[in-house]
Amino acid sequence: MTRAEKKAMQARVAVRVLAQLAAKNAVKNQIRAQGLRLHDFAAKEITLRAEAWLEAHPELFAEARAKAASLGYAVLPQPNGTVVA
């Protein structure tokens, strides 16, 4: 694996992690807004809800790409013009 490929892989992982973190925080905020307490939920349940949230809100990936780029990860455009980490 070349150095460029490693950097691209690191950027993809960073985008995924940042998007998952945003989804998880959104789920936690939603739970709190309902007047429930986080410790009443298993970590697995919060994670599953976050995965569903991420599927329903793909804009989190765009926000994650922007954040990854601001953190210094190389977010490269694809041949079709879309930007992918």
CYANA upper distance limits for C-alpha pairs under 8 A (distance plus 0.5 A):
  1 MET  CA      5 GLU  CA      6.58
  1 MET  CA      6 LYS  CA      7.11
  2 THR  CA      6 LYS  CA      6.81
  3 ARG  CA      7 LYS  CA      6.75
  4 ALA  CA      8 ALA  CA      6.66
  5 GLU  CA      9 MET  CA      6.60
  6 LYS  CA     10 GLN  CA      6.64
  7 LYS  CA     11 ALA  CA      6.70
  7 LYS  CA     73 TYR  CA      8.17
  7 LYS  CA     74 ALA  CA      7.62
  8 ALA  CA     12 ARG  CA      6.74
  8 ALA  CA     74 ALA  CA      7.24
  8 ALA  CA     75 VAL  CA      8.02
  8 ALA  CA     76 LEU  CA      8.42
  8 ALA  CA     85 ALA  CA      6.93
  9 MET  CA     13 VAL  CA      6.71
  9 MET  CA     85 ALA  CA      8.26
 10 GLN  CA     14 ALA  CA      6.56
 10 GLN  CA     73 TYR  CA      8.12
 11 ALA  CA     15 VAL  CA      6.67
 11 ALA  CA     68 ALA  CA      7.54
 11 ALA  CA     73 TYR  CA      5.78
 11 ALA  CA     74 ALA  CA      6.64
 11 ALA  CA     75 VAL  CA      7.02
 11 ALA  CA     85 ALA  CA      5.59
 12 ARG  CA     16 ARG  CA      6.76
 12 ARG  CA     84 VAL  CA      8.00
 12 ARG  CA     85 ALA  CA      5.04
 13 VAL  CA     17 VAL  CA      6.58
 14 ALA  CA     18 LEU  CA      6.54
 14 ALA  CA     68 ALA  CA      6.86
 14 ALA  CA     73 TYR  CA      8.31
 15 VAL  CA     19 ALA  CA      6.58
 15 VAL  CA     61 PHE  CA      7.31
 15 VAL  CA     64 ALA  CA      5.68
 15 VAL  CA     65 ARG  CA      5.95
 15 VAL  CA     67 LYS  CA      8.49
 15 VAL  CA     68 ALA  CA      6.51
 15 VAL  CA     85 ALA  CA      7.06
 16 ARG  CA     20 GLN  CA      6.61
 16 ARG  CA     61 PHE  CA      7.83
 16 ARG  CA     64 ALA  CA      7.97
 17 VAL  CA     21 LEU  CA      6.55
 18 LEU  CA     22 ALA  CA      6.70
 18 LEU  CA     64 ALA  CA      5.84
 18 LEU  CA     67 LYS  CA      8.36
 18 LEU  CA     68 ALA  CA      8.18
 19 ALA  CA     23 ALA  CA      6.73
 19 ALA  CA     54 LEU  CA      7.89
 19 ALA  CA     60 LEU  CA      5.98
 19 ALA  CA     61 PHE  CA      5.94
 19 ALA  CA     63 GLU  CA      8.07
 19 ALA  CA     64 ALA  CA      5.75
 20 GLN  CA     24 LYS  CA      6.56
 20 GLN  CA     50 ALA  CA      7.50
 20 GLN  CA     51 GLU  CA      7.77
 20 GLN  CA     54 LEU  CA      7.47
 21 LEU  CA     25 ASN  CA      6.63
 22 ALA  CA     26 ALA  CA      6.66
 22 ALA  CA     60 LEU  CA      7.55
 23 ALA  CA     27 VAL  CA      6.74
 23 ALA  CA     50 ALA  CA      5.53
 23 ALA  CA     51 GLU  CA      7.74
 23 ALA  CA     53 TRP  CA      6.49
 23 ALA  CA     54 LEU  CA      6.13
 23 ALA  CA     60 LEU  CA      7.96
 24 LYS  CA     28 LYS  CA      6.71
 24 LYS  CA     46 ILE  CA      7.48
 24 LYS  CA     47 THR  CA      7.14
 24 LYS  CA     49 ARG  CA      8.26
 24 LYS  CA     50 ALA  CA      5.27
 24 LYS  CA     51 GLU  CA      8.48
 25 ASN  CA     29 ASN  CA      6.61
 26 ALA  CA     30 GLN  CA      6.62
 26 ALA  CA     50 ALA  CA      8.18
 27 VAL  CA     31 ILE  CA      6.70
 27 VAL  CA     46 ILE  CA      7.47
 27 VAL  CA     49 ARG  CA      7.22
 27 VAL  CA     50 ALA  CA      6.42
 27 VAL  CA     53 TRP  CA      7.87
 28 LYS  CA     32 ARG  CA      6.73
 28 LYS  CA     38 LEU  CA      7.48
 28 LYS  CA     46 ILE  CA      7.96
 29 ASN  CA     33 ALA  CA      6.53
 30 GLN  CA     34 GLN  CA      6.91
 31 ILE  CA     35 GLY  CA      7.32
 31 ILE  CA     36 LEU  CA      6.14
 31 ILE  CA     37 ARG  CA      7.53
 31 ILE  CA     38 LEU  CA      7.49
 32 ARG  CA     36 LEU  CA      5.80
 32 ARG  CA     37 ARG  CA      6.71
 32 ARG  CA     38 LEU  CA      7.71
 36 LEU  CA     40 ASP  CA      8.11
 37 ARG  CA     41 PHE  CA      8.12
 41 PHE  CA     45 GLU  CA      6.95
 41 PHE  CA     46 ILE  CA      7.34
 42 ALA  CA     46 ILE  CA      7.10
 43 ALA  CA     47 THR  CA      6.68
 44 LYS  CA     48 LEU  CA      6.61
 45 GLU  CA     49 ARG  CA      6.65
 46 ILE  CA     50 ALA  CA      6.56
 47 THR  CA     51 GLU  CA      6.72
 48 LEU  CA     52 ALA  CA      6.89
 49 ARG  CA     53 TRP  CA      6.57
 50 ALA  CA     54 LEU  CA      6.56
 51 GLU  CA     55 GLU  CA      6.86
 52 ALA  CA     56 ALA  CA      6.78
 53 TRP  CA     57 HIS  CA      6.53
 54 LEU  CA     58 PRO  CA      6.52
 54 LEU  CA     60 LEU  CA      7.46
 58 PRO  CA     62 ALA  CA      8.01
 59 GLU  CA     63 GLU  CA      6.99
 60 LEU  CA     64 ALA  CA      6.49
 61 PHE  CA     65 ARG  CA      6.54
 62 ALA  CA     66 ALA  CA      6.84
 63 GLU  CA     67 LYS  CA      6.74
 64 ALA  CA     68 ALA  CA      6.47
 65 ARG  CA     69 ALA  CA      6.61
 65 ARG  CA     75 VAL  CA      7.42
 65 ARG  CA     84 VAL  CA      8.04
 65 ARG  CA     85 ALA  CA      7.07
 66 ALA  CA     70 SER  CA      6.73
 67 LYS  CA     71 LEU  CA      6.74
 68 ALA  CA     72 GLY  CA      6.99
 68 ALA  CA     73 TYR  CA      5.90
 68 ALA  CA     74 ALA  CA      8.38
 68 ALA  CA     75 VAL  CA      8.03
 69 ALA  CA     73 TYR  CA      5.44
 69 ALA  CA     74 ALA  CA      6.63
 69 ALA  CA     75 VAL  CA      6.47
 73 TYR  CA     85 ALA  CA      8.50
 74 ALA  CA     85 ALA  CA      7.34
 75 VAL  CA     83 VAL  CA      7.36
 75 VAL  CA     84 VAL  CA      6.53
 75 VAL  CA     85 ALA  CA      4.79
 76 LEU  CA     83 VAL  CA      6.36
 76 LEU  CA     84 VAL  CA      6.27
 76 LEU  CA     85 ALA  CA      6.32
 77 PRO  CA     81 GLY  CA      6.33
 77 PRO  CA     82 THR  CA      6.11
 77 PRO  CA     83 VAL  CA      4.65
 77 PRO  CA     84 VAL  CA      6.41
 78 GLN  CA     82 THR  CA      5.84
 78 GLN  CA     83 VAL  CA      6.31
 78 GLN  CA     84 VAL  CA      6.97
